[in-house]
Amino acid sequence: MDISRVLKLIDSQDGLLQSLGMEFLSTPEPNTCKARMKVDHRNRQPFGFLSGGASLALAENIAGVGSLALCPGKISVGINVSGSHVKAVMEGDVVEATATLLHKGRTLHTWQVDIRNSNQELISTVSVTNYIIKPQSASNTPGESK
């Protein structure tokens, strides 16, 4: 999935993505996108493990990027995020999230996001549902130029 248009929007603003150290990647598959995040002081628990909340944030954001890439001129908002954490990740490792589109409706997208460590071991599996809407005005349209 080509997410280059969405990356321009992401790179133009500060927010949670930058605060947690997320990096988004295009893929050759049309219904898949990826993200990486180094486990460090920005996204770990006090015990040195990746925070479960940071994992869920990574999953919701990569699914949102995917929905934005699929729907130019529309807004994607997460309405349901549900995940299971199956393995801990220590500070210093890098996790990679792979989001696969399961359902693309007119107003709802459902994504399956698997997060793996640098050894390709499953860390978390997350289901994300996005609601797709038109922005209120042209000035609010993400990634669109006037």
SETORDREN-792999 format. One record per atom (N, C-alpha, C): residue in three letters; x, y, z; atom name; residue number from 1. Coordinates in steps of 0.001 Angstrom, whole numbers, plus 500000, padded with zeros to 6 digits. Layout:
ALA_X_Y_Z_CA_NUM $
...
END
This chain:
MET_500844_498828_500000_N_1 $
MET_500000_500000_500000_CA_1 $
MET_500893_501240_500000_C_1 $
ASP_500627_502126_499099_N_2 $
ASP_501385_503376_499021_CA_2 $
ASP_500805_504385_500012_C_2 $
ILE_501593_504733_501009_N_3 $
ILE_501123_505682_502029_CA_3 $
ILE_501851_507024_501928_C_3 $
SER_502522_507284_500813_N_4 $
SER_503336_508501_500686_CA_4 $
SER_502523_509777_500873_C_4 $
ARG_501282_509816_500390_N_5 $
ARG_500431_511002_500554_CA_5 $
ARG_500132_511237_502035_C_5 $
VAL_499882_510167_502760_N_6 $
VAL_499573_510281_504186_CA_6 $
VAL_500827_510681_504972_C_6 $
LEU_501988_510202_504540_N_7 $
LEU_503235_510551_505225_CA_7 $
LEU_503491_512048_505185_C_7 $
LYS_503104_512711_504087_N_8 $
LYS_503268_514165_504005_CA_8 $
LYS_502456_514853_505092_C_8 $
LEU_501250_514381_505333_N_9 $
LEU_500404_514934_506390_CA_9 $
LEU_501024_514670_507764_C_9 $
ILE_501471_513441_507988_N_10 $
ILE_502067_513069_509276_CA_10 $
ILE_503313_513903_509555_C_10 $
ASP_504166_514035_508557_N_11 $
ASP_505429_514750_508743_CA_11 $
ASP_505236_516251_508952_C_11 $
SER_504063_516777_508604_N_12 $
SER_503831_518217_508733_CA_12 $
SER_503331_518618_510122_C_12 $
GLN_503123_517645_511012_N_13 $
GLN_502551_517950_512319_CA_13 $
GLN_503259_517178_513424_C_13 $
ASP_503245_517735_514620_N_14 $
ASP_503726_517024_515793_CA_14 $
ASP_502538_516348_516448_C_14 $
GLY_502793_515247_517118_N_15 $
GLY_501714_514556_517804_CA_15 $
GLY_502208_513263_518435_C_15 $
LEU_501266_512397_518747_N_16 $
LEU_501562_511139_519423_CA_16 $
LEU_502520_510275_518613_C_16 $
LEU_502359_510281_517301_N_17 $
LEU_503209_509453_516436_CA_17 $
LEU_504680_509786_516651_C_17 $
GLN_504990_511073_516650_N_18 $
GLN_506369_511508_516843_CA_18 $
GLN_506801_511309_518302_C_18 $
SER_505892_511564_519220_N_19 $
SER_506223_511433_520639_CA_19 $
SER_506622_510008_521010_C_19 $
LEU_505973_509016_520391_N_20 $
LEU_506275_507617_520701_CA_20 $
LEU_507335_507026_519779_C_20 $
GLY_507715_507755_518729_N_21 $
GLY_508764_507282_517824_CA_21 $
GLY_508295_506336_516742_C_21 $
MET_507079_506509_516237_N_22 $
MET_506540_505637_515192_CA_22 $
MET_507064_506037_513815_C_22 $
GLU_507352_505041_513002_N_23 $
GLU_507784_505243_511617_CA_23 $
GLU_506899_504373_510730_C_23 $
PHE_506317_504963_509696_N_24 $
PHE_505370_504263_508833_CA_24 $
PHE_505996_503921_507488_C_24 $
LEU_505620_502761_506930_N_25 $
LEU_506242_502233_505721_CA_25 $
LEU_505199_501794_504705_C_25 $
SER_505428_502116_503441_N_26 $
SER_504603_501587_502359_CA_26 $
SER_504991_500125_502136_C_26 $
THR_504085_499369_501536_N_27 $
THR_504341_497964_501202_CA_27 $
THR_503890_497705_499769_C_27 $
PRO_504367_496643_499145_N_28 $
PRO_503904_496325_497794_CA_28 $
PRO_502478_495763_497752_C_28 $
GLU_501998_495241_498872_N_29 $
GLU_500646_494671_498931_CA_29 $
GLU_499613_495794_499049_C_29 $
PRO_498509_495733_498290_N_30 $
PRO_497536_496826_498283_CA_30 $
PRO_496710_496971_499572_C_30 $
ASN_496606_495917_500386_N_31 $
ASN_495773_495968_501592_CA_31 $
ASN_496582_495792_502867_C_31 $
THR_497868_496142_502806_N_32 $
THR_498750_495973_503951_CA_32 $
THR_499661_497189_504088_C_32 $
CYS_499888_497631_505315_N_33 $
CYS_500887_498667_505573_CA_33 $
CYS_501618_498309_506859_C_33 $
LYS_502754_498957_507072_N_34 $
LYS_503611_498602_508204_CA_34 $
LYS_504076_499845_508946_C_34 $
ALA_504477_499610_510187_N_35 $
ALA_505079_500665_511009_CA_35 $
ALA_506125_500026_511910_C_35 $
ARG_507107_500836_512288_N_36 $
ARG_508141_500397_513227_CA_36 $
ARG_508190_501371_514395_C_36 $
MET_508649_500843_515529_N_37 $
MET_508818_501695_516694_CA_37 $
MET_509917_501090_517573_C_37 $
LYS_510932_501898_517865_N_38 $
LYS_511984_501460_518781_CA_38 $
LYS_511448_501560_520202_C_38 $
VAL_511720_500544_520997_N_39 $
VAL_511306_500562_522401_CA_39 $
VAL_512361_501357_523172_C_39 $
ASP_511939_502506_523686_N_40 $
ASP_512863_503373_524414_CA_40 $
ASP_512108_504132_525503_C_40 $
HIS_512744_505164_526060_N_41 $
HIS_512174_505922_527179_CA_41 $
HIS_510817_506535_526862_C_41 $
ARG_510482_506716_525577_N_42 $
ARG_509217_507352_525198_CA_42 $
ARG_508011_506419_525295_C_42 $
ASN_508244_505111_525238_N_43 $
ASN_507110_504191_525114_CA_43 $
ASN_507223_502954_526000_C_43 $
ARG_508090_502994_526995_N_44 $
ARG_508264_501830_527869_CA_44 $
ARG_507637_502064_529238_C_44 $
GLN_507404_500960_529926_N_45 $
GLN_506982_501010_531321_CA_45 $
GLN_508195_501341_532194_C_45 $
PRO_507979_501657_533454_N_46 $
PRO_509121_501909_534348_CA_46 $
PRO_510034_500681_534503_C_46 $
PHE_509529_499493_534147_N_47 $
PHE_510290_498253_534306_CA_47 $
PHE_511147_497922_533085_C_47 $
GLY_511076_498765_532040_N_48 $
GLY_511902_498548_530864_CA_48 $
GLY_511236_497790_529740_C_48 $
PHE_509953_497454_529880_N_49 $
PHE_509204_496751_528838_CA_49 $
PHE_508366_497736_528030_C_49 $
LEU_508111_497382_526770_N_50 $
LEU_507195_498164_525944_CA_50 $
LEU_505837_498244_526630_C_50 $
SER_505291_499425_526729_N_51 $
SER_503975_499624_527335_CA_51 $
SER_502891_499048_526436_C_51 $
GLY_501923_498364_527030_N_52 $
GLY_500797_497844_526262_CA_52 $
GLY_500009_498952_525595_C_52 $
GLY_499918_500096_526257_N_53 $
GLY_499227_501247_525676_CA_53 $
GLY_499938_501761_524436_C_53 $
ALA_501270_501726_524446_N_54 $
ALA_502028_502147_523272_CA_54 $
ALA_501814_501177_522121_C_54 $
SER_501711_499898_522427_N_55 $
SER_501419_498895_521384_CA_55 $
SER_500051_499154_520752_C_55 $
LEU_499065_499428_521586_N_56 $
LEU_497723_499712_521061_CA_56 $
LEU_497711_501008_520258_C_56 $
ALA_498462_502002_520720_N_57 $
ALA_498558_503263_519969_CA_57 $
ALA_499205_503028_518609_C_57 $
LEU_500255_502203_518568_N_58 $
LEU_500904_501878_517303_CA_58 $
LEU_499916_501194_516359_C_58 $
ALA_499164_500228_516875_N_59 $
ALA_498187_499501_516059_CA_59 $
ALA_497090_500427_515534_C_59 $
GLU_496536_501262_516404_N_60 $
GLU_495469_502160_515967_CA_60 $
GLU_495978_503155_514923_C_60 $
ASN_497179_503631_515114_N_61 $
ASN_497716_504621_514177_CA_61 $
ASN_498074_504016_512828_C_61 $
ILE_498638_502810_512778_N_62 $
ILE_498954_502225_511465_CA_62 $
ILE_497663_501857_510737_C_62 $
ALA_496651_501412_511441_N_63 $
ALA_495359_501149_510794_CA_63 $
ALA_494752_502445_510277_C_63 $
GLY_494892_503531_511021_N_64 $
GLY_494395_504834_510579_CA_64 $
GLY_495122_505324_509344_C_64 $
VAL_496438_505139_509310_N_65 $
VAL_497224_505516_508132_CA_65 $
VAL_496739_504721_506920_C_65 $
GLY_496508_503426_507111_N_66 $
GLY_496011_502595_506015_CA_66 $
GLY_494665_503060_505503_C_66 $
SER_493746_503370_506400_N_67 $
SER_492421_503845_505981_CA_67 $
SER_492518_505190_505266_C_67 $
LEU_493371_506081_505741_N_68 $
LEU_493563_507368_505061_CA_68 $
LEU_494125_507169_503661_C_68 $
ALA_495050_506226_503516_N_69 $
ALA_495635_505956_502195_CA_69 $
ALA_494585_505418_501225_C_69 $
LEU_493639_504649_501744_N_70 $
LEU_492595_504054_500899_CA_70 $
LEU_491472_505027_500555_C_70 $
CYS_491339_506094_501316_N_71 $
CYS_490200_507004_501157_CA_71 $
CYS_490656_508462_501090_C_71 $
PRO_491264_508886_499987_N_72 $
PRO_491714_510277_499865_CA_72 $
PRO_490546_511245_500064_C_72 $
GLY_490826_512326_500784_N_73 $
GLY_489812_513347_501008_CA_73 $
GLY_488869_513042_502152_C_73 $
LYS_489080_511916_502851_N_74 $
LYS_488219_511556_503980_CA_74 $
LYS_489057_511471_505245_C_74 $
ILE_488374_511370_506356_N_75 $
ILE_489012_511261_507665_CA_75 $
ILE_488727_509876_508218_C_75 $
SER_489710_509315_508872_N_76 $
SER_489571_508011_509512_CA_76 $
SER_489706_508199_511016_C_76 $
VAL_488725_507706_511765_N_77 $
VAL_488802_507769_513225_CA_77 $
VAL_488586_506373_513790_C_77 $
GLY_489444_505993_514726_N_78 $
GLY_489304_504696_515367_CA_78 $
GLY_488109_504688_516293_C_78 $
ILE_487260_503679_516145_N_79 $
ILE_486090_503579_517028_CA_79 $
ILE_486135_502337_517910_C_79 $
ASN_487020_501395_517592_N_80 $
ASN_487190_500224_518446_CA_80 $
ASN_488606_499689_518268_C_80 $
VAL_489279_499479_519386_N_81 $
VAL_490622_498900_519394_CA_81 $
VAL_490628_497836_520486_C_81 $
SER_490977_496610_520107_N_82 $
SER_490991_495517_521062_CA_82 $
SER_492209_494654_520798_C_82 $
GLY_493002_494433_521833_N_83 $
GLY_494230_493686_521609_CA_83 $
GLY_494585_492751_522732_C_83 $
SER_495472_491827_522398_N_84 $
SER_496046_490912_523374_CA_84 $
SER_497562_490995_523270_C_84 $
HIS_498202_491116_524409_N_85 $
HIS_499660_491163_524469_CA_85 $
HIS_500128_489777_524896_C_85 $
VAL_500986_489151_524093_N_86 $
VAL_501358_487766_524354_CA_86 $
VAL_502829_487589_524724_C_86 $
LYS_503634_488630_524568_N_87 $
LYS_505058_488531_524904_CA_87 $
LYS_505583_489927_525210_C_87 $
ALA_506487_490007_526168_N_88 $
ALA_507087_491291_526531_CA_88 $
ALA_508239_491627_525580_C_88 $
VAL_508491_492939_525421_N_89 $
VAL_509599_493423_524604_CA_89 $
VAL_510418_494361_525476_C_89 $
MET_511714_494122_525502_N_90 $
MET_512610_494934_526334_CA_90 $
MET_513046_496207_525610_C_90 $
GLU_513361_497216_526393_N_91 $
GLU_513901_498461_525855_CA_91 $
GLU_515133_498153_525005_C_91 $
GLY_515237_498842_523864_N_92 $
GLY_516343_498632_522943_CA_92 $
GLY_515942_497836_521713_C_92 $
ASP_514891_497032_521824_N_93 $
ASP_514403_496260_520678_CA_93 $
ASP_513565_497173_519784_C_93 $
VAL_513270_496711_518597_N_94 $
VAL_512404_497428_517662_CA_94 $
VAL_511238_496513_517328_C_94 $
VAL_510010_497050_517417_N_95 $
VAL_508839_496271_517031_CA_95 $
VAL_508349_496734_515663_C_95 $
GLU_507736_495806_514936_N_96 $
GLU_507159_496125_513635_CA_96 $
GLU_505698_495694_513639_C_96 $
ALA_504834_496607_513254_N_97 $
ALA_503396_496337_513175_CA_97 $
ALA_503016_496161_511708_C_97 $
THR_502300_495085_511426_N_98 $
THR_501778_494838_510083_CA_98 $
THR_500257_494886_510161_C_98 $
ALA_499669_495842_509442_N_99 $
ALA_498216_496008_509431_CA_99 $
ALA_497666_495436_508134_C_99 $
THR_496711_494531_508259_N_100 $
THR_496079_493904_507100_CA_100 $
THR_494596_494244_507107_C_100 $
LEU_494125_494782_505995_N_101 $
LEU_492714_495149_505871_CA_101 $
LEU_491859_493888_505755_C_101 $
LEU_490905_493726_506672_N_102 $
LEU_489988_492588_506640_CA_102 $
LEU_488661_492933_505984_C_102 $
HIS_488226_494193_506167_N_103 $
HIS_486946_494635_505602_CA_103 $
HIS_487058_496102_505217_C_103 $
LYS_486672_496405_503982_N_104 $
LYS_486646_497802_503530_CA_104 $
LYS_485229_498120_503080_C_104 $
GLY_484475_498711_503996_N_105 $
GLY_483140_499181_503662_CA_105 $
GLY_483184_500669_503330_C_105 $
ARG_482030_501203_503021_N_106 $
ARG_481944_502627_502685_CA_106 $
ARG_482241_503498_503899_C_106 $
THR_481803_503049_505084_N_107 $
THR_482015_503859_506295_CA_107 $
THR_482808_503143_507385_C_107 $
LEU_483041_501862_507252_N_108 $
LEU_483802_501122_508261_CA_108 $
LEU_484914_500300_507626_C_108 $
HIS_486083_500369_508236_N_109 $
HIS_487211_499512_507864_CA_109 $
HIS_487591_498698_509096_C_109 $
THR_487881_497417_508895_N_110 $
THR_488371_496569_509972_CA_110 $
THR_489769_496077_509606_C_110 $
TRP_490692_496255_510529_N_111 $
TRP_492091_495889_510333_CA_111 $
TRP_492527_494878_511382_C_111 $
GLN_493399_493961_510977_N_112 $
GLN_494096_493068_511896_CA_112 $
GLN_495549_493542_511934_C_112 $
VAL_496040_493858_513109_N_113 $
VAL_497407_494351_513263_CA_113 $
VAL_498187_493376_514147_C_113 $
ASP_499259_492828_513595_N_114 $
ASP_500160_491969_514361_CA_114 $
ASP_501450_492734_514608_C_114 $
ILE_501876_492744_515857_N_115 $
ILE_503111_493429_516244_CA_115 $
ILE_504125_492362_516630_C_115 $
ARG_505313_492447_516023_N_116 $
ARG_506370_491450_516250_CA_116 $
ARG_507656_492139_516696_C_116 $
ASN_508471_491415_517431_N_117 $
ASN_509772_491944_517849_CA_117 $
ASN_510795_491712_516742_C_117 $
SER_512059_492055_517003_N_118 $
SER_513094_491933_515974_CA_118 $
SER_513399_490482_515614_C_118 $
ASN_512981_489521_516440_N_119 $
ASN_513117_488094_516128_CA_119 $
ASN_511879_487529_515435_C_119 $
GLN_510972_488419_515036_N_120 $
GLN_509721_488044_514366_CA_120 $
GLN_508772_487237_515258_C_120 $
GLU_508924_487367_516572_N_121 $
GLU_508018_486720_517506_CA_121 $
GLU_506811_487629_517726_C_121 $
LEU_505617_487041_517779_N_122 $
LEU_504396_487806_517993_CA_122 $
LEU_504407_488422_519391_C_122 $
ILE_504170_489728_519448_N_123 $
ILE_504139_490475_520711_CA_123 $
ILE_502693_490797_521095_C_123 $
SER_501953_491331_520122_N_124 $
SER_500552_491709_520344_CA_124 $
SER_499778_491471_519060_C_124 $
THR_498520_491142_519227_N_125 $
THR_497607_491063_518092_CA_125 $
THR_496430_491968_518412_C_125 $
VAL_496086_492837_517442_N_126 $
VAL_495126_493908_517709_CA_126 $
VAL_494122_493998_516566_C_126 $
SER_492856_494159_516922_N_127 $
SER_491801_494418_515944_CA_127 $
SER_491423_495897_516060_C_127 $
VAL_491363_496574_514909_N_128 $
VAL_491030_497999_514889_CA_128 $
VAL_489884_498224_513903_C_128 $
THR_488863_498935_514346_N_129 $
THR_487779_499349_513464_CA_129 $
THR_487836_500858_513320_C_129 $
ASN_487863_501329_512073_N_130 $
ASN_487888_502759_511771_CA_130 $
ASN_486571_503184_511138_C_130 $
TYR_486125_504356_511531_N_131 $
TYR_484946_504990_510939_CA_131 $
TYR_485454_506007_509926_C_131 $
ILE_484945_505948_508712_N_132 $
ILE_485402_506812_507625_CA_132 $
ILE_484346_507897_507402_C_132 $
ILE_484790_509161_507496_N_133 $
ILE_483846_510273_507348_CA_133 $
ILE_484426_511344_506426_C_133 $
LYS_483522_512171_505904_N_134 $
LYS_483954_513343_505146_CA_134 $
LYS_484226_514462_506138_C_134 $
PRO_485274_515252_505896_N_135 $
PRO_485543_516379_506798_CA_135 $
PRO_484454_517435_506676_C_135 $
GLN_484322_518246_507712_N_136 $
GLN_483295_519282_507742_CA_136 $
GLN_483510_520349_506685_C_136 $
SER_484786_520682_506408_N_137 $
SER_485071_521694_505405_CA_137 $
SER_486328_521301_504651_C_137 $
ALA_486553_521921_503512_N_138 $
ALA_487731_521606_502697_CA_138 $
ALA_489019_521872_503461_C_138 $
SER_489025_522847_504372_N_139 $
SER_490246_523163_505112_CA_139 $
SER_490624_522059_506078_C_139 $
ASN_489679_521147_506391_N_140 $
ASN_489964_520047_507295_CA_140 $
ASN_490306_518744_506573_C_140 $
THR_490350_518769_505272_N_141 $
THR_490597_517542_504531_CA_141 $
THR_492076_517184_504609_C_141 $
PRO_492392_515993_505183_N_142 $
PRO_493792_515629_505339_CA_142 $
PRO_494461_515326_504014_C_142 $
GLY_495625_515906_503810_N_143 $
GLY_496428_515591_502649_CA_143 $
GLY_495913_516110_501321_C_143 $
GLU_494903_516931_501314_N_144 $
GLU_494349_517471_500080_CA_144 $
GLU_494790_518921_499926_C_144 $
SER_495165_519319_498741_N_145 $
SER_495512_520722_498506_CA_145 $
SER_494358_521440_497848_C_145 $
LYS_494317_522730_498110_N_146 $
LYS_493227_523535_497583_CA_146 $
LYS_493490_523931_496151_C_146 $
END
